[in-house]
Amino acid sequence: MELIQAYLPPCLYAFVACVGFSVLFNIHGLGILICAVGGALGWLVYLAASPVFHSDLLQSFAAAVFISAYSEIMARIRKCPVTAYLLVAFFPLVPGGGIYYAMEHAINGETDLFLNVLFHTLGLAGSLAVGVLLVSSLVRLINSYLYRRHRKRKGA
């Protein structure tokens, strides 16, 4: 019961935020639900990875891998671009707070805090990017292999 209370509200908030961004990005119909579910599940993976990794960088990476795989699958099922699903589902994971606080420390002249928060925020953004890159590269590699195998069978 405690796990539900700890995980359900943040995932629900992520879902609602993704619905808002789906509307902003002009996604219609079932696509809104798919994007929002991706964001909520990505946030759930982020939260569930906390006891395993004990590092928000690795948590972000795990969530990025999950969201990327989810987006690739949903894009193939619906025959839509992956980008829309990725952009909206990643919204809850974007380190906006870190960017804000880094700039606040920079303006206040707190150089050590600024650099600390900035590099941590860049690390979070990098872990998200590497997660997307890993899944995208694997999907392209698999698709290329399947395409070549299909052409070889046809004798082309």
Residue, then its C-alpha position, 0 to 999 in steps of 0.5 A: m500500500e505504501l508503494i502505491q502511495a509513493y509511486l501513484p501520485p508522481c506518475l499521475y502528475a507525469f501523465v497529466a503533464c504529458v497530456g498537456f504537452s501532447v495538446l501543445f505539440n498538436i497530437h490528436g486522439l489515441g496519440i495523446l493517451i499513448c504519449a501520456v502513458g509513456g511519460a507516466l511509465g517512464w517516471l515509474v521506471y525512474l522511481a522504481a530504479s531508485p533502490v536499485f541504482h542509488s544514482d539519479l543519473l542511472q535512474s534517468f538512463a534506465a527511464a530513457v531506455f524504457i521510454s525510447a523502446y516504448s516510443e519505438i514500439m508505439a511508433r511502429i504499431r501506429k505507423c507514426p514518427v517516433t519523435a512525437y512520442l519521445l518528446v512528450a514522454f521525456f517531458p517529466l524527465v527533463p532536468g529543468g529544475g537543475i537548469y534553473y538553479a544553475m542559472e540562479h547560482a550563476i546570477n548570485g555569483e556562487t561559482d562553486l554551486f553553479l558549476n556543481v549544479l550545472f555539471h550534474t544537470l548536464g550529466l542528467a541530460g547526457s544520460l537521457a541522450v545516451g539512453v535514446l541513442l542506444v535504443s535508436s541505434l539498436v532498432r536501426l541495426i535490427n531493421s537493417y539486418l532484417y532488411r538485408r535478410h529479406r532482400k537475400r531471400k528474394g534473391a535481389 
